Amino acid sequence: MEWLKEGNELIPLSWFKDMREQAPLSYDAEHNSWDAFRYEDIKAIFTNHEHFSSQLNDTAEVPIDASILFLDPPKHRQLRMLVSRAFTPQVIEGLAPKITAISHELCDQIEQRGRMDVLHDFASPLPMIVIAEMLGIPASDRLQFREWSNALVGTSYDAFIQCQQEMSEYFTAIANGRRAAPQQDLISSLVHTHVDGEQLTDLEIIGFCVLLLVAGNETTTNLISSAMLCFDSEPSAREQLAADPSLFPTAIEEVLRYCSPVQKMSRRVKQATELCGQSLEPGQQVDIWIGSANHDPAVFESPNTFNIHRSPNPHLAFGHGIHFCLGAQLARLEARIALRILFERFANFRRDQSHMLERAESSMIFGLKSLPFFIA
């Protein structure tokens, strides 16, 4: 795609290729850590939680450390069982009318302006509104949510720590209010539900809220914006989708593979083990490059070709194993509804080519700083 050639690659496909071929498991002596690049190795790391722990720190230093994202069994199983009640297929499908209504409201506002920044005017507010309503957060706080979300996946450690301190205070106040006066929202469920006879701690509740804010926002925001970028760049795919909207589900899977919203995750070596002929020692960190795995030619034919008909498409964009993304179905539903409505409302959309694309400042997440489009 032409946007990969604007300056440096927005997604470092050439670097991924070199590392898969020359150093599929690369050791970083300065940090005593490893980087994994091949699909099968990364899938194995995801699956083997006996040797590769999701718990990167011995204690929960910040709230997100107490979320299911950074826990191993059996605690992971207990907490996932609780929150999964809010993400059953029936609950998620029941959100379709609301997602549709929000999408049209955002499009109405875009029509009045006469152009759109796909990221800021649509892809960002849609999932933010949905997850905020699920949690029971006032509409007036959504802008603050976005700022916190950016800080959580950004490159500034100070901002990462500060936003979690602010979120701890914010969600503690909300949780205390729900204990006294429960409502029909997820935070009320978290504070009043027992898991194996025990209530969640305040830190666990806050960790859930922080995780859902990021997972419910960043992944879907970047999935929708990346999809519009890809479809605008591939006229044939765009024409086929406009003629046959039933192709959107497989096209979305290809966007997830090609522009994986989560490019990297980490694990900590729990027990001494071997991988790719290398000896990994307890305590070492392994960064697993999902973006590289999803372009591995050993698994995907012509991996650098964007193909909306790709099948099978066993990408790892949502992880694998016990940590497979709990919100995957919600992200897919939001993207499917949102993209169909954008195609219907703005059939003549085209990217503003005068705007240089810039990647958001995050090594973990793939997203753009802005994505201006003409709509007529």
Rosetta blueprint (number, residue, H / E / L):
1 M L
2 E H
3 W H
4 L H
5 K H
6 E L
7 G L
8 N L
9 E L
10 L L
11 I L
12 P L
13 L H
14 S H
15 W H
16 F H
17 K H
18 D H
19 M H
20 R H
21 E H
22 Q H
23 A L
24 P L
25 L E
26 S E
27 Y E
28 D E
29 A L
30 E L
31 H L
32 N L
33 S E
34 W E
35 D E
36 A E
37 F L
38 R L
39 Y H
40 E H
41 D H
42 I H
43 K H
44 A H
45 I H
46 F H
47 T H
48 N L
49 H L
50 E L
51 H L
52 F E
53 S E
54 S L
55 Q L
56 L L
57 N L
58 D L
59 T L
60 A L
61 E L
62 V L
63 P H
64 I H
65 D H
66 A H
67 S L
68 I H
69 L H
70 F H
71 L L
72 D L
73 P L
74 P L
75 K H
76 H H
77 R H
78 Q H
79 L H
80 R H
81 M H
82 L H
83 V H
84 S H
85 R H
86 A H
87 F H
88 T L
89 P H
90 Q H
91 V H
92 I H
93 E H
94 G L
95 L L
96 A H
97 P H
98 K H
99 I H
100 T H
101 A H
102 I H
103 S H
104 H H
105 E H
106 L H
107 C H
108 D H
109 Q H
110 I H
111 E H
112 Q H
113 R H
114 G L
115 R E
116 M E
117 D E
118 V H
119 L H
120 H H
121 D H
122 F H
123 A H
124 S L
125 P H
126 L H
127 P H
128 M H
129 I H
130 V H
131 I H
132 A H
133 E H
134 M H
135 L H
136 G L
137 I L
138 P L
139 A H
140 S H
141 D H
142 R H
143 L H
144 Q H
145 F H
146 R H
147 E H
148 W H
149 S H
150 N H
151 A H
152 L H
153 V H
154 G L
155 T L
156 S L
157 Y H
158 D H
159 A H
160 F H
161 I H
162 Q H
163 C H
164 Q H
165 Q H
166 E H
167 M H
168 S H
169 E H
170 Y H
171 F H
172 T H
173 A H
174 I H
175 A H
176 N H
177 G H
178 R H
179 R H
180 A H
181 A L
182 P L
183 Q L
184 Q L
185 D L
186 L H
187 I H
188 S H
189 S H
190 L H
191 V H
192 H H
193 T L
194 H E
195 V E
196 D L
197 G L
198 E E
199 Q E
200 L L
201 T L
202 D H
203 L H
204 E H
205 I H
206 I H
207 G H
208 F H
209 C H
210 V H
211 L H
212 L H
213 L H
214 V H
215 A H
216 G L
217 N L
218 E H
219 T H
220 T H
221 T H
222 N H
223 L H
224 I H
225 S H
226 S H
227 A H
228 M H
229 L H
230 C H
231 F H
232 D H
233 S H
234 E L
235 P H
236 S H
237 A H
238 R H
239 E H
240 Q H
241 L H
242 A H
243 A H
244 D L
245 P H
246 S H
247 L H
248 F H
249 P H
250 T H
251 A H
252 I H
253 E H
254 E H
255 V H
256 L H
257 R H
258 Y H
259 C L
260 S L
261 P L
262 V E
263 Q L
264 K E
265 M E
266 S E
267 R E
268 R E
269 V E
270 K L
271 Q L
272 A L
273 T E
274 E E
275 L E
276 C L
277 G L
278 Q E
279 S E
280 L E
281 E L
282 P L
283 G L
284 Q L
285 Q E
286 V E
287 D E
288 I E
289 W E
290 I H
291 G H
292 S H
293 A H
294 N L
295 H L
296 D L
297 P L
298 A L
299 V L
300 F L
301 E L
302 S L
303 P L
304 N L
305 T L
306 F L
307 N L
308 I L
309 H L
310 R L
311 S L
312 P L
313 N L
314 P L
315 H L
316 L L
317 A L
318 F L
319 G L
320 H L
321 G H
322 I H
323 H H
324 F L
325 C L
326 L L
327 G L
328 A H
329 Q H
330 L H
331 A H
332 R H
333 L H
334 E H
335 A H
336 R H
337 I H
338 A H
339 L H
340 R H
341 I H
342 L H
343 F H
344 E H
345 R H
346 F L
347 A L
348 N L
349 F L
350 R E
351 R E
352 D L
353 Q L
354 S L
355 H L
356 M L
357 L L
358 E L
359 R E
360 A L
361 E L
362 S L
363 S L
364 M L
365 I E
366 F L
367 G L
368 L E
369 K L
370 S L
371 L L
372 P E
373 F E
374 F E
375 I L
376 A L
